[in-house]
Amino acid sequence: MQELRTNDETMNVGTKWTIEEDNKLVQEITDNKTYEEIALEHKRTVYSIQLRVISRIIYPKIKDDVEIDMEKVALEYNIRTKELLYNINKLKMKATENKDNQEHKPSKKPIQKPKHDEEPTNTQILEYLKQLDKKINEINSKLDNLEYLR
């Protein structure tokens, strides 16, 4: 990355995107500029521009649409279908993890492990099941991601 930053054409690699830069990107995509042209304007790589288009333009439009034709979207935005699917699925996984983290906030007091001869309480069982559910969701998301990569 440091090598890219020393290059005048890619000196913004790894720097935080500004609101103005995001707005400019949306306009440039609307104006049908090529990714190469946009990358030069923003002094970033073509790949980073494509990732930003996926995360800030495409994903918000399609995240709740289960019937979306991803090949059509990939063609519309001139991004390889495999690349689009991979990154959309990554974003969905991240959103799921964030949602799970908010829903399954740990209780303030730690779960008390029962002694060997004691039965676990309903609360302990429920907390354990919630943890299992979260892990299963993570595994399913990762499996879905693998399916898209095939």
N, C-alpha and C positions, 0 to 999 in steps of 0.2 A: 504494500500500500504506500509506503514511503517513496518508493520509486515512482509510482503514479503521481504522487503529490508534487514531485520535482518537475514533472512534465507540465508545461503551460496548458496543454489541451485537457488534462485530467487533474488539475490541481485541487479541485473540490471533492475528490474521492474521499469518502469516509466522514465528510463534514455533515453536520445537521442541515436538513432541508428547511428553508424558511417558508413562511406562508406565501410570500410573493413568488418564490421559486415554484412552489406547487401550483399556484394560480397560472403562472406562465406556462408550466408544463401542460396543464389542461387546455389552454388556448392553442399551444403548439400542436397538440394531438388533434384538436378540432380543425386546425388549419392544414392537417395532413402532412406535416413535416416528417421527414424520415428520422429514425432513431439516431442516425449518425449526425444529422444537423442539430438535433436537440442536444445530443451529448456534447457537441462542440460549444453550443450556446451556454450550457450549464457547467462546462468544464468537468464533466463526469464521464464514466464509461457507458457504452451502449447498453451493456448488461444492467447497470444500475438504473438507467432510465427505464428499461423494460420492467424491472422489478417494481419501480415506483409506479408505473402505469398500472401494473397488475394490482398492487396493494391499495392505491389511492383512487383509481378510476374504475377498473374492471370489477374488483371484488365488492366494493360497496353496491354496485348495480346488480350483481348476480348472487350475492350471498344467500338469499332466501328463496331463490328460484331453483327448484329441484329438476325442472324439465328443460333447463338451458342446454342448448347445443354448443358444447365447448369448442368444437371444430369451427363452427361459424364465428364464434367470438374470437378465436385465435386468428382466423383469416381477416376479420374486421380490423383487428389491432396489429396485424402482421407480426404475430408472436407464434413460435412453434407450439403446437398443441400439447406436446409432452411437457414442455417447460411451463406452459400456462396451467395445466392440470396439477403438476407438482406444486407450484407456488400457491395456487388457490387452495389446495388441500392443506398445505402448511398453515395458511392463514386461518382456515376453518379449525384446524387442530388447536392453534393458539387461542382462538376465540372460545373454543370448548373448554380448554384448560383454565382460561380466565374466568369463565362462567362457573366452572366447578369450584375454583378456589374461592369465589365469592359465596357460593351456596354452601360449601362445606368448610366454613371457617371452623377451626378447632375450638372446642369449648374452652372456657377460661381455666377450668380445673382439669388436670390430666386424668385420663382414664385409670381408675384403680384396678390393678390386676387382682383377681380373686386368689385366695390361698388355694393350695392344691385340693383341699377337701371341700371348698366352697363352690357353689354354682355361680356363674356370672349373672349380673343383674341385667334386666331388660335394657337399661340405658347403655351398658357396656356392649351388649349384643348389637344394639342399634348403631352405635358408633363404629363398631367393627364392620358391620354391613355397609355403612356409608363409605368407609375406606375401601372396601372391596369393590363397591360399585364404581368409585372414582377410578381405581386401577383398571377395571374392566373397560371403562369408557376410553381410557388412555390407550389400552391395547387395541381396542376396536378402531380407534382413529389411526393408529399406526398401521394396522392391517389394511384399512381403506387406502392409506397413502401408498402402500406397497402395490395394491391392485391398480392404482392409477399409473404407476410407473411401468407396468407390464406392457 
